[in-house]
Amino acid sequence: METPPFLAACRRQAAPYTPVWLMRQAGRYMAEYRAVRDRLGFLALCKSPADAAEVTVTAVERLGVDAAIVFADILLVLEPLGVGLEFGSGDGPLIRRPVRSAADVNALPDADGAPDHAAAAVRIARAALRVPLIGFAGAPFTLASYLIEGGGSQDFVRTRTFMQADPGAWRALLERLARRVAASLNAQIDAGADAVQLFDSWVGCLAPADYRAHVLPHVRAVVAALRPGVPVIHFGTGTAGLLEAMRAAGGDVIGLDWRTDLDAAWARLGHDVAVQGNLDPAALLAPPAEIRARVAAVLAQAAGRPGHVFNLGHGVLPETPVDHVRAMVDAVHELSARR
């Protein structure tokens, strides 16, 4: 069978057009998703494989994208650790029992054999899809930041202080998280995921030297532990200063946020790796004509080179009109078609 455009791009192979998918593809901007979430609640939706698969597939059908991403949350792998994970309404996730010391790290259970709800959703969605399916997980640093901060943060001071003040405890924590992340991604691959994305959403808060010393080895361990032959997308935000180090950490595709020019970033990374991105999510709030112009600008920076997966620089904003998302997808396909 012919390689789907998304997988071809991940492998830097020629494709008939630039493939496109979106982070938060199934999200609050979409009425079908809101209906399911309002009925179940967020955490129950994440833990219901059939419903998670439903919103995964619905988003693909509604938007005409070239890949699905399983509906889940990066923090679910932390719940079996007994840290009191909660999802509040509007305030983001909370960790009731944060990790603040070496003793807290040592007290964390192994949680081997805990159910992987994302893998179960992958198995169901894969049977219903005609496009590749992406599994995902949070990267060790980003998961650690939630554990240490007790939730989200603007500056991650507690996390950076923990990392620098007790590097032994930090290393033990990230090694434990790396094993859980690799196990979750492999479970999703075994269930049918065609590619996986590692979300290091908050790693951009670090200095490059700290990334290299305290994060890179653990990302590299995750990537090395994954099933061979499955493309790995390595994504972070605010990472313009970390691109070379992220490339060294691993991944077949490096995700770019909107704060860097795609062509300059790709030149820094080297053209022996694929890139993903990187339209500003706010661009989808503009009129369709402006969206099309912004799409054209990103495609011009990619210059038709094999190995570009079109995406936003982060997730779809909740207030985004669905018709604008569909206009973006159509523009990517039309403007990049090889004639």
N, C-alpha and C positions, 0 to 999 in steps of 0.2 A: 504494500500500500504506500501511496505517496506520503511523505512526512508532512504533518500539519504545519502550517506557517509558524505558529508559536514555537514549536519544538525545533524547527529549522533555524529560526532566529537565535534561539538559546545556544545552538551548536554552531553559530556563525556560518550557516549554509544559506544559499540563495532561496528566496521565497517569492511567490508571485506578487505579494504586497507586504507592507509592514504590519505585523500582527499587533493587536491592541487588547488589553484587558485593564481592569481598574482595581486599585486597592479600595476596600470597603465597597466592593461591587454590589453586594447585598447589604443595604444599609438604610438608615432612617429617611433618606431622600426618596425612597421607593415605597409606594402605598402598599404593595403586596407584602413587603417585608414588615411594615408597621402593623399590618393586620395580624400577622402571625405572632409578632413580638408582644402586641397588646393582649393577645389571648393567653400567651404562656408566661410572659416575663423573660428577661434576657437570659438569665442563668439556666432556666428550664429549657429554653430554646437551644442553647448550646449543648445541653445534655440529652436532647432528644434527637437521635440520629436521623429519623425520618423527616422531622420538621427542618432540621439544619440542611439536609439534602434538598428539601423542597425549595427553600429560599436560595440555595446555591444554584439550582437549575433554573428557577424562575428568572433570576437576574440575567443569565446567559440568553435565555429566550427573548427577554424584553429588549436587550441592548444589542444583540448581534455581535458580541465580542468573540475573540478567537481562543479564549481559555476561560475556564471556571476556576474559582478559588473556593475551597471548602469553607463553609461558614463555621467559625469557632472563635475562640478568644485565646490570646497568647498566655493568659494567666491561669488557664485551667490546669496546666501541669503542676501548679503550685498548690492546688487545693488538697491533694493527698498528704502534703507535708504538715497539715494541721496548723497552719498559720492564721486561720480565721479569715479566709478570703470572702469578701462581700462585694456585691455590685449595688451601689446606691443609685437613686434616681437623680441623674444630673450631676452628681459630684464625682463620678468616676469610681474606679475600684478602690477598696480599702483592705488593708492587711491589719487585722486586729491584734495580732501577735508578731510584730516586726522582729527582724533579725538585727541585733545591734552589738553583738559581742561574739567572741570565739565560742563561748559556752552555748550561745544560741545556735550557732552553726553546728556544733557537735550534737545538739539535741534534736536536730532534724532527722526524721525517719527516712529510710531508704525509699519506701513507698513502691517497691517493685511489685509488678502485677496489678497496679491500679488501672481501672478501665480507661481506655483512650477513646473518648467520645468522638474526637475528630476522625479517627481511623474508621469508626463505625459509620460515620456520615459519608466519608469518602467511598466506602464500599457500596452504599446505596446510590449516591450521586453518579458514580462512575458508570453504573448500568444504565442510567437515563441520559447520559450526555453523548454528544457527537463531536465534542471538542476536547482537547487535553484538560486535565484537572490538576490544579496546583494544591499541594498540601503546604502547611506552614507551621512555624513555631517561633516563639520569641528567642532571641539570642541570650546567652548567659548574662551579659552585662545588663541588658534591659530588664530581665527577670530579677536580677539581684537588686537593681535600683528600686523596684517596687517593694521587694522584701525589706530593704533597709529603710527606705523613706516612709513605708507604711501606706503608700499610695502614689499618686502622681506628684510631680515637683516641678518648680520653675528653674532651679539651679542645681539640684542634686548634691547639695553640700554634704549631707550625711553620707551619701554613697562615696563621694570622692574622699572624704575624711577617713572613712572605714578602710578604703582601699590603700591609702597611704600610711595610716597609723598602724594597721595590723595586716601586713601583706600575707602572712601565713594563713590567717583566718579567711582573708579574701580568696586566696588560692583554693583553699578547701571548699569554700562555698561555690566558686565558679566551676571547679571540677565536678562537684555534685550536680550542679545545674546542667553542665554540658552533657553528662550521662543521661539525664532525664530528657533533654532536648533531642539528642540523637535517637534515643529509644522511641520518642513520639514520632519523629519524622520517619524513621524506618517502619514503624507500624502503619503510618499513612501510605508509604510507598508499597508495602506489602498488601495493603488494601486496594491499591490501584492508582495512587497518585502518579502522574506522569512527570512531574517536576515538583520541587519544593522551594519555598522562600523562607529565608531566615531574616526575621525582623529585628534589627538592632535600633529600635526607634529613637532611643535617647542617648546613644553613644556619642553624638556630636558635642556633648558637654565636655568631653575630655581633651586634654592636650595630646598631641601626637605621641610624645614620649610615653605618657601614661597608657595610651592605647596599645602601643607596641609591647610594653612590659607586662601589663596587667589584663589585657583583653585578647589580643591577637592569638596567644597560644591556645586559648580555650575555644575560640571560633575555629581555629585550625583543627582542634581535636574533634569538634562536632562534624565538620566537613569530611574529615578522614574516616569517620565511623559510619558514614552513610553508604547505602547500597550503591555499588558502582553503576555508571551509565545513566543515572537520573540527573538531569540538570539541576543545579543549585543556584538560586538567585540570592544574592547577599545585599540587603538593603538597610540603609540608615538615613536619618535626617540630620541636617546641619553638619554634614560630613565632608564639606569641601576641603578641609585641611587634613583629612584622614584617608583620602582616596587610595593613595599608593599602599598604605598600610592595610586597608581593607582588601585590596587586591592580593597582597601577600598572605592575608589570613585565609583566603580561598573563596571559591565560587566561580561558576561558569558565566554568570551574568552579574554585573555590579549595578545595583539600583541607584539612580541619581535623583536627589530632590531638585526643586525648582530654583534653588539659590546658586546654581552653577550653570554655566553654558555647557550644553551637551558636547559640542565639538571639542572644546578645550579640555573637558574632563576626560573624554575618550582618548585624546592624545596623551594625557598624563598616564592613563591606565595602560595604554598600549593596545593596539588593535588585535591582539591575540586573545581578547576577552570580549564578550558581548556586553551591551549596556541596556538599561531599561529606564524609560522616563521620557521627558521630565516636565510636562506641562504643569504650570501653577494651578492647583485646584480651584483657586478663585477665578480663573479664566472662564470656567464653566458657568459663572454667573453673568457673563457678558452676553450681548446679542449673538445669535448664531453666526453672523458674518464675521464678527471679531473672533469667535472661537475658531472658525475656519482659517483665518489669517494666522492665529497663534499656532494652530496645528501645522500649517505650512512652514512656519519659522522653525519649529522643532525638527520637522522632516528635512528641511534644508541643512540644518546642522549635522544631521546624520548622513546626508549626502548619498543616500541609497546604498550605503555600505552594508553588506550582510552582517547581521548580528545586532540589530536594533529592535527591541520590543518597546512599542509605544505604551506609555502609562502616564499617570499623573505623578507629580513629585511627592505626593502623599495621598491620603484617602479622599474620597468624594465628600464634600461638605454637606451637612444635613439639609441645608436650604437650597441645594442645587436642583433645578428643574430636570426631570427625567428626559424631556425632549431635548434639552441641551446636551445631555450625555450622549444620547443617540446621534445627535448632529455631529458631535466630536468623533464618534466611532465611524460614522459614514464618511466624514472628511478624511480621516486617516486612510481608510480603504481606497477612496477615490483618488486622493492626491499621491498615494504611493504606488498605485498599480503599475506594474511593469508592462509597458506597451511596446 
